[in-house]
Amino acid sequence: MNLKIHCKSRDDDLGEHVLSYRQSFGFHFWNNIFDTTLFYCNMSWNEASHSFDIYDELRDDDYCGADGDHGGDCNWSVRPSGPCLIVNKRVRFICYGWK
């Protein structure tokens, strides 16, 4: 089952990507000076289609550290019930429902 993913922010369109099982997609960015950086993704597979704010600076900055001199490093696992943020190198997951 392939996952079709299309991520955007207000200023950047990262394009559509098709991922097979265990394949990954990554992108780099810098937080804006207003602390309002937001990237969202539309994801679909089989007959299901969902969207999720994949990076919300207010929610994720403590976990992903996308500020100052370096970009963020958020790792997500997408599941039928919703995406899970992988914290501490797969030791802990923070799972969310779809929008």
C-alpha positions as CSV (number, residue, x, y, z in Angstrom):
1,M,0.0,0.0,0.0
2,N,1.5,3.3,-1.1
3,L,1.1,6.6,0.8
4,K,0.6,9.7,-1.2
5,I,1.8,12.8,0.7
6,H,1.7,16.5,-0.3
7,C,3.1,19.0,2.3
8,K,2.9,22.8,2.3
9,S,3.4,25.9,4.4
10,R,2.0,29.3,3.7
11,D,5.2,30.1,1.7
12,D,6.4,26.7,0.4
13,D,4.9,23.8,-1.5
14,L,7.0,20.7,-1.1
15,G,5.2,18.8,-3.9
16,E,3.5,15.5,-4.0
17,H,5.4,12.3,-3.1
18,V,4.4,8.6,-3.2
19,L,6.0,6.5,-0.5
20,S,6.0,2.7,-0.3
21,Y,6.0,0.9,3.1
22,R,8.9,2.0,5.3
23,Q,10.0,4.6,2.8
24,S,10.6,8.1,4.1
25,F,10.3,11.7,2.9
26,G,12.1,14.6,4.5
27,F,12.5,18.3,4.2
28,H,14.3,21.1,6.0
29,F,13.2,24.5,7.1
30,W,13.8,27.4,9.5
31,N,11.3,28.7,12.0
32,N,10.1,32.2,11.1
33,I,10.7,35.2,13.4
34,F,7.1,35.3,14.5
35,D,7.0,31.8,16.1
36,T,4.2,30.8,13.8
37,T,5.9,28.2,11.5
38,L,3.4,25.7,10.2
39,F,3.6,22.9,7.7
40,Y,0.6,20.7,6.9
41,C,0.3,17.6,4.8
42,N,-2.5,15.9,3.0
43,M,-2.0,12.1,3.0
44,S,-3.9,9.4,1.2
45,W,-3.7,5.6,0.7
46,N,-6.3,3.1,-0.4
47,E,-9.6,5.0,-0.1
48,A,-8.6,7.0,2.9
49,S,-7.6,10.7,2.8
50,H,-6.5,12.8,5.8
51,S,-4.6,16.0,6.6
52,F,-2.4,16.9,9.5
53,D,-0.3,19.8,10.7
54,I,3.0,17.9,10.4
55,Y,5.0,20.8,12.1
56,D,3.3,23.4,14.3
57,E,6.0,25.4,16.0
58,L,4.0,26.0,19.2
59,R,3.4,22.3,19.5
60,D,6.6,20.7,18.2
61,D,9.5,23.1,18.7
62,D,10.5,21.5,22.1
63,Y,10.7,18.1,20.4
64,C,12.1,19.0,17.1
65,G,14.3,22.1,17.8
66,A,13.9,24.0,14.5
67,D,15.2,27.3,15.7
68,G,18.4,29.3,15.9
69,D,21.2,28.0,13.8
70,H,19.8,24.6,12.7
71,G,16.7,23.2,11.2
72,G,14.3,20.8,12.8
73,D,14.4,17.1,13.0
74,C,10.9,15.7,13.4
75,N,10.3,12.1,12.7
76,W,6.8,10.8,12.2
77,S,5.2,7.4,11.7
78,V,2.0,7.5,9.8
79,R,-0.6,5.0,10.9
80,P,-4.3,4.5,9.9
81,S,-5.4,6.1,13.3
82,G,-3.1,9.2,12.8
83,P,0.5,10.3,12.8
84,C,2.9,9.7,15.7
85,L,5.8,11.9,16.5
86,I,8.9,9.7,17.3
87,V,10.7,11.2,20.3
88,N,14.1,10.1,21.6
89,K,15.1,7.9,18.7
90,R,12.1,5.6,18.8
91,V,11.9,5.3,22.5
92,R,8.7,7.3,22.9
93,F,5.8,8.1,20.5
94,I,3.3,11.0,20.8
95,C,0.3,10.1,18.7
96,Y,-2.4,12.4,17.3
97,G,-5.7,11.8,15.5
98,W,-6.4,13.2,12.1
99,K,-7.9,16.6,11.6
